[in-house]
Amino acid sequence: MNRQISLYWFVLLALAGFVRPERVTADQPPQRFNVLMIVVDDMNDWVGCLGGHPQAHTPNIDRLAARGVLFTNAHCTAPVCNPSRVSTLTGVRPSTTGIYDNRVRWHEALPDLISIPQHFRNHGYLTAGGGKIYHHMPGFDRPSDWSLRFDQVFDGPYQDQLSRGLDVSDFHWPAGFPLNRLDAVRTLAKPPKNPREFDWGPIARADSDTGDGRMVTWAEEFLSSPPDQPFLLTCGIYRPHLPFYAPGKYFDLFDPQTLTLPAIQSEDCDDLPVMGQKFANGRRDDLLLVMQEGRYRELLHSYLASIAFADAMIGRLLDALDASPAAQSTIVVLWSDHGWHFGEKMALHKFTLWERATHVPFIISLSPDQRGSRCDRAVDLVNLFPTLNELCSLPRVEANEGLSLVPLLKDPAITWNAPAITTFGAGNHSVRTDRYRYISYSDGGEELYDHENDPHEWKNLAGQDLTQPLRDSLRRWLPHDDAAPPGRTRPGN
């Protein structure tokens, strides 16, 4: 590779044990780091190293954590695909861009918004992107971000037809589908809210024949013969997004009858304000359908199988990198766009500001030889862009609203005062610190949870007068303004 990173950072990381110091010599300057960024879809904290579910099967995510910094208290910037991915990949919060949902094609509405791949490509990197990186609907990926692109391939009939430009206005399930055999899904009734993707079960395909498997094969080929210039390789894994499909062997890892069920309290929503109730109700009919049909364990089983499949794809990427000539000069980053509810707060899907929807896996590994560590500080994914800029010696992007996490990579236990901020719709925000979650809604409603004593967020403390000083101190972290969606004005304006 012919691009250089700063000698200062290379030596500093070497002293911290992140890279091998013998690669720094007087006559051969150090090389600029490559980046392998792995993005998984809808994966909550049910991974082994996070302890989110005792039967989660994620040996490859766990081995990445064993050679990197695992951020145990990491949160998405929005519990929805499009705003989360746009915010993470541009370093700009939804409250600034006005992108709160899946309707806005961000690069058309905000063409001057700088993304991670655009910035890296503008500064000499070859940028290769495969699978789901931005929102998966047609038109949301910006072609100019990429030197090389492997378009997403779908296993679900609806998404496949949509991606191929076929008319889906009269969508019907093909023969053999839906796999879950639910009459409401087969007939496209409501609930569920989106029956065209509300399916799950084992598919009769080899790993390499799935959409994610084909993307990983492309990435393996890339890593086997990396370019001379530094590269950013971004691999978007669609699982465990609905439909929860995976080859049968991943279902065989679990016995649905012995699965540990999430901790759910039936009266959990009784102390929620109006907007909290609204968010909890958003997809409740989907949950009630699953419960009434006696399919809850089956749904849970399929999600865990999809996670195990995604983990296997991550393992293939790590194996390919370890065998690559670029192994010793490549940073690995893993993150998920948001979590997923399975009945907590009587909710299904994402679309809330509680822990289950915001807490995500997030790992940064600077070298295969790095000693693994855990960072328990609350962070959110808007910090990724400035972190990669600093690690790769790229110019700072003025619009970035996050902070570089390099100090935490060097010492995960240092004091870190900035909390994690998650936004769902204009004026609705969560502030997550090491101990507390504070939620402020656009109508003035509030929630406060003490994770030290209430890890399931069952007791809303916001109604207690004695918590007023704490709520005031957390409220100061809320965004100062909530931008209107691009092309629209705020109600009343």
Secondary structure, DSSP 8 states (H G I E B T S, - for coil): ---B--HHHHHHHHHTTSS-GGG--SSS--B--EEEEEEESS--S-SGGGTSSTT---HHHHHHHTTSEEETTEE-S-SSHHHHHHHHHHT--HHHH---SSS--HHHH-TT---HHHHHHHTT-EEEEEE-SS-SSTT-S-GGG-SEEE----SSHHHHHHHTT---TT----TT--TT--HHHHTT-SSSSSTTT--EEEES--GGGSHHHHHHHHHHHHHHS--SS-EEEEEEE-TTSSSEEEEHHHHTT--GGG-------TTTTTT--HHHHHHHHTTHHHHHHHHHTT-HHHHHHHHHHHHHHHHHHHHHHHHHHHTSTTGGGEEEEEEES---EESGGG-EES-SSSHHHHB--EEEES-TT---EEE-S-EEGGGHHHHHHHHTT----TT--S---HHHHH-TTS-----EEEE-STT-EEEE-SSEEEEE-TTS-EEEEETTT-TT-----TT-GGGHHHHHHHHTTS-S-----TT---TT-
